[in-house]
Amino acid sequence: MKRILVTAAFLVLSGAALSQQYKWVDKDGRTRYGDVPPPGVDATRLRAPTTPSAPPPAAKDAKGPLTPAEKAAEARKRQAEAQKDREKQELAARDAQTKKENCARAQDYLRTVQSGQRISRTDSKGEREYLDENQVAQEQARARQAVQEWCK
């Protein structure tokens, strides 16, 4: 019920807004405005209310409005582009996380090599062999290089 009343009021008011307006001076010398001047009065017609102009055509839609099929195709295209953007962001986040983990590992290994503890490796026979000073220096150089590579 409220909708009907609101709609009716809107229609009445919008009709009044679209009507022609006049300006005149009454017998008492007062300036009056209205949509219908009294008879026998010199009334001046005011400018007609301006109606909103049609929206400018879009640059790529010079041929007219889009059909529902074209709208659906554009929506699918936008969704596909959004999905590609999300995938790129996820890939970049995974790469950043991997880089961060590799940096932490390289720094840990560098600290281990520089700690002064004896460092050992397992050879092809499964036996443990300890690194001498030259081999430790080489491992430190490799660890520094890995830190520089992963922790940029």
C-alpha positions as CSV (number, residue, x, y, z in Angstrom):
1,M,0.0,0.0,0.0
2,K,2.8,2.4,0.9
3,R,4.5,1.7,-2.5
4,I,1.4,2.7,-4.3
5,L,1.1,6.0,-2.4
6,V,4.8,6.7,-2.9
7,T,4.6,5.9,-6.6
8,A,1.5,8.1,-7.0
9,A,3.1,11.0,-5.2
10,F,6.2,10.6,-7.3
11,L,4.2,10.7,-10.5
12,V,2.2,13.7,-9.5
13,L,5.4,15.6,-8.5
14,S,7.3,14.6,-11.6
15,G,4.4,15.7,-13.8
16,A,4.5,19.2,-12.1
17,A,8.2,19.4,-12.6
18,L,7.8,18.8,-16.3
19,S,5.1,21.3,-16.9
20,Q,5.7,24.8,-18.4
21,Q,6.3,27.6,-15.9
22,Y,5.2,31.3,-16.2
23,K,6.1,34.5,-14.5
24,W,3.6,37.5,-14.1
25,V,2.9,40.5,-12.0
26,D,-0.5,40.5,-10.3
27,K,-2.7,43.6,-9.7
28,D,-1.0,44.3,-6.3
29,G,2.5,44.5,-8.1
30,R,3.8,41.2,-6.7
31,T,5.7,38.9,-9.0
32,R,4.1,35.5,-9.2
33,Y,5.1,32.2,-10.7
34,G,3.0,29.3,-11.8
35,D,2.2,26.8,-14.4
36,V,-1.1,28.5,-15.5
37,P,-1.2,32.3,-15.5
38,P,-4.6,34.0,-14.8
39,P,-6.4,35.3,-17.9
40,G,-5.8,38.8,-19.0
41,V,-2.3,39.0,-17.4
42,D,0.9,39.7,-19.4
43,A,2.7,36.4,-18.5
44,T,6.3,35.6,-19.4
45,R,7.1,32.1,-20.4
46,L,10.1,30.8,-18.5
47,R,12.6,28.3,-19.9
48,A,11.3,24.8,-20.2
49,P,12.8,22.4,-17.7
50,T,15.8,20.7,-19.0
51,T,15.5,17.0,-19.5
52,P,18.6,14.9,-18.9
53,S,20.5,14.2,-22.1
54,A,21.2,10.8,-23.3
55,P,24.4,9.3,-22.0
56,P,27.3,9.7,-24.4
57,P,28.0,6.6,-26.3
58,A,30.9,4.6,-25.1
59,A,33.9,4.6,-27.4
60,K,34.0,0.9,-28.1
61,D,30.2,0.6,-28.2
62,A,29.6,3.0,-31.1
63,K,27.1,0.6,-32.7
64,G,24.6,0.8,-29.8
65,P,23.6,-0.9,-26.6
66,L,24.9,-4.4,-26.0
67,T,22.7,-7.4,-26.4
68,P,22.3,-9.8,-23.5
69,A,24.6,-12.3,-25.2
70,E,27.3,-9.7,-25.6
71,K,26.9,-8.6,-21.9
72,A,27.3,-12.3,-20.9
73,A,30.4,-12.6,-23.0
74,E,31.9,-9.5,-21.5
75,A,31.1,-10.8,-18.0
76,R,32.8,-14.1,-18.8
77,K,35.8,-12.2,-20.1
78,R,36.1,-10.1,-17.0
79,Q,35.8,-13.2,-14.8
80,A,38.5,-15.0,-16.8
81,E,40.8,-11.9,-16.4
82,A,40.1,-11.8,-12.7
83,Q,40.9,-15.5,-12.3
84,K,44.2,-15.0,-14.2
85,D,45.0,-12.0,-11.9
86,R,44.3,-14.2,-8.8
87,E,46.5,-17.0,-10.1
88,K,49.3,-14.6,-10.8
89,Q,49.0,-13.2,-7.3
90,E,49.0,-16.7,-5.8
91,L,52.0,-17.7,-7.8
92,A,53.9,-14.6,-6.7
93,A,53.0,-15.3,-3.1
94,R,54.2,-18.9,-3.4
95,D,57.4,-17.7,-5.0
96,A,58.0,-15.1,-2.3
97,Q,57.4,-17.8,0.4
98,T,59.8,-20.2,-1.3
99,K,62.4,-17.5,-1.6
100,K,62.0,-16.6,2.1
101,E,62.4,-20.2,3.2
102,N,65.5,-20.7,1.0
103,C,67.0,-17.6,2.4
104,A,66.4,-18.8,5.9
105,R,68.0,-22.2,5.1
106,A,71.0,-20.5,3.4
107,Q,71.6,-18.3,6.4
108,D,71.3,-21.2,8.8
109,Y,73.8,-23.2,6.8
110,L,76.2,-20.2,6.7
111,R,76.0,-19.9,10.5
112,T,76.7,-23.6,10.8
113,V,79.7,-23.5,8.6
114,Q,81.1,-20.4,10.3
115,S,80.4,-21.7,13.8
116,G,83.8,-23.5,14.1
117,Q,82.3,-26.9,14.7
118,R,83.6,-29.9,12.9
119,I,81.6,-30.4,9.7
120,S,81.1,-33.8,8.1
121,R,79.7,-35.3,5.0
122,T,78.6,-38.8,4.1
123,D,80.5,-40.2,1.1
124,S,79.3,-42.6,-1.5
125,K,80.1,-45.6,0.6
126,G,77.9,-44.2,3.5
127,E,80.9,-43.4,5.6
128,R,81.3,-40.1,7.4
129,E,84.2,-37.9,6.5
130,Y,85.2,-34.6,8.2
131,L,86.1,-31.5,6.1
132,D,89.5,-30.0,6.5
133,E,90.1,-26.2,6.6
134,N,90.3,-25.7,2.9
135,Q,87.0,-27.6,2.4
136,V,85.4,-25.6,5.2
137,A,86.5,-22.4,3.5
138,Q,85.0,-23.6,0.2
139,E,81.7,-24.4,2.0
140,Q,81.7,-21.0,3.6
141,A,82.1,-19.4,0.1
142,R,79.3,-21.5,-1.3
143,A,77.1,-20.6,1.7
144,R,77.7,-16.9,1.3
145,Q,76.9,-17.1,-2.4
146,A,73.6,-18.9,-1.6
147,V,72.7,-16.2,0.9
148,Q,73.4,-13.5,-1.6
149,E,71.3,-15.4,-4.2
150,W,68.3,-16.1,-2.0
151,C,68.3,-13.1,0.3
152,K,68.2,-10.2,-2.2
